[in-house]
């Protein structure tokens, strides 16, 4: 709707399109990371990633030191985040 209303102003439409593209890329990144982690751990997870940090929640009893290292590797490979910006927890 906002894009439709903004079509008369190409600058506003460009900003809206850019925002949509950024959001789409963010959703794809999170989905890709979740798929990679789930494949490595053979367990479902949820990842929330932004430009400053990443949070990953894995299934109960799926988190080990090796699993944490694999998760950190996946996130640092697919983002510009360093390991100290990644928080990994188990669901309750």
C-alpha positions as a printed Julia matrix, in Angstrom:
92×3 Matrix{Float64}:
  0.0     0.0    0.0
  2.78    2.44   0.93
  4.61    1.63  -2.29
  1.43    2.17  -4.3
  0.88    5.57  -2.65
  4.52    6.51  -3.17
  4.6     5.85  -6.9
  4.08    9.52  -7.59
  7.29   10.32  -5.69
 10.09    8.18  -7.1
 12.46    9.02  -4.2
 10.0     7.73  -1.61
  9.24    4.67  -3.73
 12.98    3.99  -4.0
 13.37    4.16  -0.22
 10.46    1.8    0.32
 11.78   -0.64  -2.29
 15.22   -0.51  -0.67
 13.72   -1.24   2.75
 11.77   -4.18   1.34
 14.91   -5.56  -0.32
 16.91   -5.24   2.94
 14.19   -6.99   4.92
 13.95   -9.77   2.33
 17.74  -10.28   2.44
 17.64  -10.42   6.26
 14.87  -13.02   6.26
 16.74  -15.11   3.68
 19.96  -14.93   5.72
 18.2   -16.1    8.89
 16.46  -18.89   6.99
 19.71  -20.04   5.37
 21.56  -20.01   8.71
 18.73  -21.93  10.38
 18.81  -24.55   7.6
 22.58  -24.96   7.86
 22.5   -25.27  11.65
 19.57  -27.7   11.55
 21.39  -29.85   9.0
 24.59  -29.93  11.08
 22.86  -30.62  14.39
 20.01  -32.77  13.05
 17.79  -30.57  15.22
 15.59  -27.55  14.67
 16.68  -24.08  15.69
 15.66  -20.43  15.5
 18.12  -17.71  14.53
 17.67  -13.97  14.93
 20.4   -12.01  13.2
 20.93   -8.29  12.81
 23.92   -6.11  11.99
 25.11   -6.1   15.62
 24.48   -9.61  16.94
 23.04  -13.07  16.43
 20.96  -15.19  18.77
 20.38  -18.87  18.16
 18.06  -21.11  20.14
 18.51  -24.86  19.64
 16.44  -27.78  20.85
 16.89  -29.02  24.38
 19.84  -31.42  24.71
 21.17  -30.44  21.25
 23.8   -28.03  22.53
 27.31  -29.29  23.11
 30.68  -27.61  22.81
 31.1   -29.08  19.32
 27.61  -27.91  18.3
 28.34  -24.41  19.6
 31.56  -24.27  17.57
 29.68  -25.39  14.45
 27.01  -22.73  15.0
 29.64  -20.02  15.5
 31.41  -21.17  12.32
 28.19  -21.05  10.3
 27.28  -17.57  11.51
 30.77  -16.06  11.15
 31.05  -17.55   7.65
 27.7   -16.16   6.51
 27.8   -12.78   8.25
 30.33  -10.16   9.28
 29.76  -10.9   12.97
 32.54  -12.01  15.28
 32.11  -14.91  17.69
 31.68  -12.61  20.7
 28.51  -11.18  19.11
 26.81  -14.61  18.94
 24.6   -15.92  21.75
 23.55  -19.58  21.7
 20.98  -21.03  24.09
 18.9   -24.17  24.49
 15.13  -24.1   24.53
 13.53  -25.06  27.82
